[in-house]
Amino acid sequence: MIRRPPRSTPLYSSAASDVYKRQAFMGTPEFSVPTLQSLISFGHDIRAVYTQPPRPAGRGKKNKVSPVQSLAELNGLTVKTPHSLKTDEEQEYFQKLGLDAAIVVAYGLILPKTFLEVPRLGCINIHASLLPRWRGAAPIQRAIMAGDTKTGVTIMQMDEQLDTGPIFTTSEVEITDQTTSETLHQSMANLGACIINKTLKDINRKNLRAIEQSTSGISYADKLSRDEGYVDWNKSAEEIEKLVRALYPWPGALTVIDGSGIKIFEGTRIRFTYTVNNANLEQQFIIPSSAVDTGTVVVSVQTSSSDVTTEVYTLNTDYAVLDSTCLLYTSPSP
């Protein structure tokens, strides 16, 4: 057995600083990894790491462990991958861990009441929105799609309902017209990791009290589906541009031309007057050529009769290329 050398100095000067260090961590995707790494680096006694079971992935459909499991095993932590937490066996095991707290970050299983009541400080969740806005499974993507100018991380006490528990603290993140789900995901994952240890310290020292969520401003972030990626060219360019950013990298924005799918990875809006086949284009959607995996140009034209038609052009068609790096996408003005 590998034993850590004794610390020469405590993490905090308070004699009570170590009493909240007995923890379980519960998380699965990449979003959870920075927080687990932060807890490990801080020196908490992580007695078990709960994560989703290995799933078939890739072309070979071989079972792949979660990012959280990979990090836990790298650090020699005990990993639990139950399909359910409702069995007597799982509940008894959790009870015997003698936990001060359980930290939950995008775990993927609902914690029964018998789990929520076990840790001394309860089960503490890091959620990727400023609650009560965007409760649910896809808060990052929904915030971008809705045109929110800010979002953030909420650390809350878990209860039996979906993201309804009282709030310990929040930290904000700006959403700009360059923000994608990928960039926001990483920013918020790192932010949660940065504030979790101080939050735990303040909770344990009774310097931080959870406050009930507001009853106003409640919204729900439904789980994403692949079908949401299909672009409706009747919508404004602003709506489409937000959709592209919100769904990058998964499931990605898509359009279908002559039965072939074209995936759109990034784009920018401009206002521009342009004429194609006697149709005036008042708002354009610009896509860098490297962002279209088929190497074609799609132009959606709003005609005078309000019909929308979609045509395909090659990259070297003069009126389809604005410059050497940009392709022309259009949609109707709002």
N, C-alpha and C positions, 0 to 999 in steps of 0.2 A: 504494500500500500504506500502511495506517495503522500507524504505529510508536508503541509506547508510549514515553513519556519514561523515561530511566534513573531508577532508584530512588536516592534520596539516602542511604538507609540500608538494609542488608540486613534480611531478615525475622528472621533470628537472628544473634547475634553470632559464632557459629561459622563459620569459613571453609568448613566442609564442609556448611553448611546447605542449599546449593542442589543437591547432587548427587542427591537423590531426586526432583527436581521434574519430570523428563521422564516424562509419564504418558499413558496411554490411559484413558478412562472408558468403561464398558460398562453401560448401563442403559436402561430403557424407560418404565415408568409414572411416575405422579406421585410415588410413593414414592422414586424415584431422584433427583428434581429437587433437593431441598435439599442433598444431598451434592455434586452437580455444581456448584451455585451456591457452596457453601462452598469447593470446590477452585479455582473461578475467582476468587473474592474473595481467596483466599490468595495467588494469583499463580503457581500452578503452570504449567509449560509443558505444556499439554494438547495433545498432538500429533494425537490422533484421538478422536472420540466414536463409539462403536459403539452402535447401537440397532436395534430391530425395524423392518422396512420399513413404510411407510404401509399402513394397512388400511382397507377400506370401513367407514364408520360413518355413523350418523344415518339419517334417513328416505330421503335421496337416495342413500345408499350410496356417497358420494364418498370417495375415499382421504383419510385423515387421518393426518398425521404424529404421532409419539409426543410426549408432553410433553418428553422429554429432547431430541429433535431440535429442537423449537421453541426451547428455551433455548440449545442449542448454536449454532444458526443466528443467534439474536439477538446472540450474543457473537462471531460470526465464526469459529467453530471448524469444523474439517473433520469432516464427518459421514459415517459408513460404515453402510450398511444391508444387509449381505449376508444372503441366505437361509440360507447355510451357511458355517461357518468351516473346512471340511475341504478346500477346494480349494487347489491349489498357489499360485494367484494370491493368495488371501487370506493364506495363511501367509507368503509372501514379503513382502507389504506390511507385515504386522505385525512381521516380523523387522527390516525396514529402519527402523522407527520409533526404534530405539535407546532403549528404555524403561528407566526405573528401576523403575516399578511400573505395574500395571494395576489400577484400582479397579472392582470389579464389584458392582452393586446391582440386583437383580431384572432382569437382562438378558433372559433368556428363551431363550438358546441355550446348549447345553453346550459348554464350552471344551475342545478336544482337547488332548492332552498337549503337542503341538508349540507351542501357545499358552501353556500354563501355564509352560513352561520358558524363555520368551523374556525377560521383564523381569528385571532384576538382583535385585530384591527379591521377585519372583514376582507372582502375581495375588492380590489381597487383596479379600475379600468381606465386605460388610456384610449380615448375616442377621437377620431380625426375630424372633428367639427366643433364649432362653438355652440354647444347645446343650449337650448332645445332645438336649434335649427339643425336639420339633417340628421335626425335619428335614423339608424338603419345601416344597411350593408354597403352602400356606395356613396358616402358623404363627399369624398374628394371630387369624383366625377360630376355629381349633381350640383355642387357649388359652382363649378366652372360652367356647366351647361346653363345654369340659371343667371349667369352674369354677375355673381357676387364679386365684390371688390375686396373682400377679406374673408378669411376663415381662420381656423386655428386648431389647437389641441385642448381637449378637456380631460382633466383627471377627476374621476368621480367615484363615489361609493356605489357599488353595484346593488341592485335590488332584483326582484323577480321579473320585472317588466323589461321591455326593450329600450335601453339607453335612457331610462327615466330617473336614475338615482340622483341623490344630492351631489352638488359639485364642490370639490375642494379648491380647484384652481383652473384657470384657463390661460392660454398664451396665443397671441394672434399672429397670423401670417398674411401678407398682402397677396392678392391675386391680380396680376397684370394681364395685358393683352398678349403677353408672351408665355404665360404660365400654361403648362400642360399637366395632365394627370401624373405623368412620370416625374416632372420636376417638383410638383407640389407634394407628391407621395414621399419623395426623399427628404424634402425640407421638413415635413411634419413628423416623419419617423425620427429624424435626428433631434427635432425639438422635444418630442416626448421623452427621448432618452436623456436629454440635457436636464430636464426639470424633475424627473421622477425621484431621484435620491433626496433632493432638498425637500420635496413634497412629503416623502415618507418620514423624514426627520421631523418636519413641522407637525405632521399628524401625530406622531408618537409623543412628542413633547407637549401636545395639546395647544400648540400655537396656531393651529389651522382647524377650522370647523367647517364641515360640509353644509352648504346652503341649498335648500330645495330649489329645483329648477322653476323658471318662470312658466306660467300657464299661457303666456302669449308668445307668438313667434315660433310655434311648433311646426316643424315640417319633417317629411320622411324621405329618406334616400333609398328608393327601391333598388333591389339587386339589378345589375346590368344584364342585358341579353345581347346576343350577337345581332339580332334583327334591328336593334336601335342604331346600329352603325350605318344603315342604308340612308343615304342623303335624299331628302325631299327637296328638289330644286324649286318648288313653289315657295319655299321659305326664304326669308331675307338672307343676304350674304352674312350679316352679323350673326344670325342664329346658326348658320352652317359653320362659320369659322369657330364659334364656341364649341359646337359639336365635335369638330375635328380635334381641337385641343383637349376636350374632355375625354375623348375615347382613345387618345394616344397613350400607350401603345396597344391597349386591348379594350374592346375588340377591334378598334380601328374604324374609321369612316370609310364607307364603300359606296361606289356607284356601279351600275351595270349598263354596259353599252353593247348592243347586238349580242347579248348573251354572255359577254365576257365581263368579269369583275375587275374593277380598278380600285385599289386601296389608296386612300389619301392620308398622308401622314402629317402634313403641316400646311399652313396657309395664312395669308394676310389679306385684309380688305383694303380696297382703295375706291374712290369715286372717280369715274372716268366716262367720257362720252365716246362711244365707239359704234360703228355701224357694220353689221354683217348681214348680207342678204336683205337690205332695206329695213332691218330691225335695229332700233336704238337700244344700246346696252347702257344702263345708267349706273350700275354698281357691279364691280368685278371682284372676283375671288382669285387671288394669285397663289400659285403653287410652284415652288422650286422644282425644276425638272427632275432632280434626284429623288424627289419625294413620291413620284408616281412609278410604281414598279413595272408598269407595262410600257413606259416611254411614250405614251400618247397624250394628246390634249383633248380635254372635254370642254365644250362650250355649251352652256345652257342658256337659251335665248328667250327673253320675254318679248313676245310679239305684240303688235297693236291690238290684237283680238284677245290678249291675256292668256293665250295658250303658251305652254312651255315646251320647247323642243330641245333635244340634246343631240349634238353632233360630235363626230370624232375627226380630228385633224392630226397630221404628222408634225413632228417637232420643227421641220423646216418650212412650214407654211407661213408666209409672211404675216398675214393678219392674225395668226393664232399665237405668235410669239412676240411678247413685249420686249424682251431683250434676251441675251444669251443664257440667262439663268432662270427665267421665269416663264411659266406657262399660264395661260389665261383660263380661269374658271369664272363663270358668272352665275348670278341668280337674280331674281326680280328685286327691285327696290321695295323697301317696306311700305 
